[in-house]
């Protein structure tokens, strides 16, 4: 999402007018995080739930100043940013509920063989990895920032966070950091459960730091892959959870196009223009049927895009990449520009016009390595016209995996929809029916991640309750008396009388609810 | 576990006297596996459960020939190998139960916000990754072989397996492959749900093959790291689940040493000598207190080790490494040899004597990079004498993470045990109380994996029910009508009347048992 170039181009270092508390050199930050790790773990689920609630409350209390500062740095607009602070606080509270509920620990206890022969209990659960690094994104200074989803899930898991300051909004980063650290102290946790480092070199040093145990990243394919490679090349490799680029397809089937062109134009415009098209869930490829039905959708969509507000993009690198990227695509053979205005050279804060391009499905199929199938960050999309289902399928098959895809279908499209769903789900982490690709719902069933390059690890999510799992690893205790174990693992094992776990668990393969013996 | 050198030294290729059905060139094997993938997925949980049962039955029916062939190649002994066939069949059946039960899919359905505002359901579950590669170990030709844990969990997940033939027991591999493929066909699945490739180059080509989506590996640090690096360097990286080397510590506390020296000597000898010490769970470092209590344990242990049978090791490379490895360690300053016999040069099938060495905790602490803290495969161990808890803790802190560690403690050791458990659990995937490190119990609570180099990915297990998770990735369906979804995801979403999922699931955050509406 952010340009790696931006990182290099902008001068790192703390801004003059905000606190530098919590901003450290890499070695110092890593050492402090390692020292905070056992304390954070020892807070237990209840203590960490209180910590997250305190952080959520503190962000909400500071929302006016946070949103105003972020607006100065990102131009996303105060109302949008206030809503993002609310979302960010809600994310922290969601992980509080995840902790209170306790299933995430995956507690399993085996006491006998499949044939019923007893043995000293084996008890498995998940424990925190240790200090982790979090690289936030340019486009969501709160929700994917210092207090974003990766931080919320890591702290919930019991892992202190060393955040990398984003060069595109350093003052917002510093303010959020100060807010989180103040809340931590107030909740009885060390302030160093969240620290920060600044600058390009600090970022690369951080992922190589021996104390670090995992990395969460949201950003560009180039920057993300470089950090992924560093993590894999460590003497002891650590997991790198990167959300990189994604060209999300939205597919309109013929029946839907015929029945509701105006509605589709609205949903597709939302999918392209939300936050100036600067979201990882932007629909970058819009598949419309050839012929009159598709033409009607396209005409309504072009009008909407032409009439849309012109956004100020997040930073100069992103603006330059948008101008160059739309021009390069428009110049390709077989590609036409549908919208009236082209982005001029200019410089930020000059706004840019949204751009809609179009081509045929055969263009994608015949040149699968084309830049047309790469992400172009900003308010632009490529409309791909297809002749029939075969033509559509052939084009979709050439695409790299994505975070999300959308299928717009009516009753008359049922057979085609049924045939296409497995193909769409094969690459994407989320498949949306008759709705915009943007507008991720954050809850227990959320999936935000996909095949490479959408994610470097398609087995996890960066958003939603399941994200806590990326910061945990399993440990089994074999025959250890219950008195030596935490509450969550205590089972009555032949006479110690300590009852059942305080979390949902699995006993000899059978899932059981938690014991209500005591509050967790 | 196996020497990478062995791979290079031995001539690959199918043995003359067994079937080559299912043995393919890499491209052919990958293509066939990719073709089998949607068929295997479409079998559903019930169909794959039947497939695994058929494979278990077929292995058991062939057990005499399988064990005899493996004994010719490994010298592990027919009784040991018959028991291993039984374990291997049991593993396949365990995953059948995992499929029948269905929790592994992690089904979650969100229908409303935290404030109770409804929205089109978001349904999340896990889907198979696609074709995977499995590299088996030298030391468990069945349980970690072509039909081993990785194969069982991958097939259960819905992922076809391309196995790499082990050069140390190619005839056993071919026999197992033929048995599995026959069973698959009999169970209505394509034979190509399991295929095999042969030779060192084929192994490296396999992990680079575009169709492959993940790799399971059990073997040496050198070979495993090389394949890990290849997976990370792919244009689209794939997960590599490697179980590499592990020097598993067994710690005897003072009270236990005083109270039951003979019992400890027996358990420690089992931890060192099981299967000729050729297991990944061998205790390689035995921590005993200084003084008379520890001396008594050591005397009884030395006697047992000296009196133990001399095993024939698995192959010539492992034998050569054992002879050289024990000699190199014995020659280090501060190290004494406790057992009477030293392994001579000789060559396989000459048996080798077990070896017990000893040193002080300060030796480890003062030279943390020493080969004394590296795995030496075979029937040998290093006894480390410690003065007090501080001395013990300092030595333990220098060790790399391990698969397993054991703590031997009596009531009088409770305070020390309580202080040591977090340290032991910090690196190891399994902590054993007053028992041998070998003898992994396979069930729902099993954890077999640890920090690097024990595992390349400490977030998963290679054995036990949870192993199925390594071959799956999440997908969320947003607003898709239940009629388009598999049974496991169907919920009554406002009038379609299709009831509740047939697996345990989570509805708006609340865990619920599966609907008994129909059998899965």
Boltz contact constraints between the chains, C-beta under 6 A:
constraints:
  - contact:
      token1: [A, 103]
      token2: [B, 511]
      max_distance: 6.0
  - contact:
      token1: [A, 108]
      token2: [B, 444]
      max_distance: 6.0
  - contact:
      token1: [A, 108]
      token2: [B, 445]
      max_distance: 6.0
  - contact:
      token1: [A, 109]
      token2: [B, 445]
      max_distance: 6.0
  - contact:
      token1: [A, 110]
      token2: [B, 443]
      max_distance: 6.0
  - contact:
      token1: [A, 110]
      token2: [B, 444]
      max_distance: 6.0
  - contact:
      token1: [A, 110]
      token2: [B, 445]
      max_distance: 6.0
  - contact:
      token1: [A, 122]
      token2: [B, 441]
      max_distance: 6.0
  - contact:
      token1: [A, 122]
      token2: [B, 445]
      max_distance: 6.0
  - contact:
      token1: [A, 124]
      token2: [B, 445]
      max_distance: 6.0
  - contact:
      token1: [A, 124]
      token2: [B, 447]
      max_distance: 6.0
  - contact:
      token1: [A, 232]
      token2: [B, 232]
      max_distance: 6.0
  - contact:
      token1: [A, 236]
      token2: [B, 452]
      max_distance: 6.0
  - contact:
      token1: [A, 425]
      token2: [B, 475]
      max_distance: 6.0
  - contact:
      token1: [A, 430]
      token2: [B, 476]
      max_distance: 6.0
  - contact:
      token1: [A, 431]
      token2: [B, 477]
      max_distance: 6.0
  - contact:
      token1: [A, 432]
      token2: [B, 478]
      max_distance: 6.0
  - contact:
      token1: [A, 433]
      token2: [B, 479]
      max_distance: 6.0
  - contact:
      token1: [A, 433]
      token2: [B, 480]
      max_distance: 6.0
  - contact:
      token1: [A, 435]
      token2: [B, 479]
      max_distance: 6.0
  - contact:
      token1: [A, 441]
      token2: [B, 122]
      max_distance: 6.0
  - contact:
      token1: [A, 443]
      token2: [B, 110]
      max_distance: 6.0
  - contact:
      token1: [A, 444]
      token2: [B, 108]
      max_distance: 6.0
  - contact:
      token1: [A, 444]
      token2: [B, 110]
      max_distance: 6.0
  - contact:
      token1: [A, 444]
      token2: [B, 506]
      max_distance: 6.0
  - contact:
      token1: [A, 444]
      token2: [B, 509]
      max_distance: 6.0
  - contact:
      token1: [A, 445]
      token2: [B, 108]
      max_distance: 6.0
  - contact:
      token1: [A, 445]
      token2: [B, 109]
      max_distance: 6.0
  - contact:
      token1: [A, 445]
      token2: [B, 110]
      max_distance: 6.0
  - contact:
      token1: [A, 445]
      token2: [B, 122]
      max_distance: 6.0
  - contact:
      token1: [A, 445]
      token2: [B, 124]
      max_distance: 6.0
  - contact:
      token1: [A, 445]
      token2: [B, 476]
      max_distance: 6.0
  - contact:
      token1: [A, 447]
      token2: [B, 124]
      max_distance: 6.0
  - contact:
      token1: [A, 447]
      token2: [B, 474]
      max_distance: 6.0
  - contact:
      token1: [A, 447]
      token2: [B, 476]
      max_distance: 6.0
  - contact:
      token1: [A, 452]
      token2: [B, 236]
      max_distance: 6.0
  - contact:
      token1: [A, 458]
      token2: [B, 473]
      max_distance: 6.0
  - contact:
      token1: [A, 459]
      token2: [B, 473]
      max_distance: 6.0
  - contact:
      token1: [A, 473]
      token2: [B, 458]
      max_distance: 6.0
  - contact:
      token1: [A, 473]
      token2: [B, 459]
      max_distance: 6.0
  - contact:
      token1: [A, 474]
      token2: [B, 447]
      max_distance: 6.0
  - contact:
      token1: [A, 475]
      token2: [B, 425]
      max_distance: 6.0
  - contact:
      token1: [A, 476]
      token2: [B, 430]
      max_distance: 6.0
  - contact:
      token1: [A, 476]
      token2: [B, 447]
      max_distance: 6.0
  - contact:
      token1: [A, 477]
      token2: [B, 431]
      max_distance: 6.0
  - contact:
      token1: [A, 478]
      token2: [B, 432]
      max_distance: 6.0
  - contact:
      token1: [A, 479]
      token2: [B, 433]
      max_distance: 6.0
  - contact:
      token1: [A, 479]
      token2: [B, 435]
      max_distance: 6.0
  - contact:
      token1: [A, 480]
      token2: [B, 433]
      max_distance: 6.0
  - contact:
      token1: [A, 504]
      token2: [B, 511]
      max_distance: 6.0
  - contact:
      token1: [A, 506]
      token2: [B, 444]
      max_distance: 6.0
  - contact:
      token1: [A, 509]
      token2: [B, 444]
      max_distance: 6.0
  - contact:
      token1: [A, 511]
      token2: [B, 103]
      max_distance: 6.0
  - contact:
      token1: [A, 511]
      token2: [B, 504]
      max_distance: 6.0
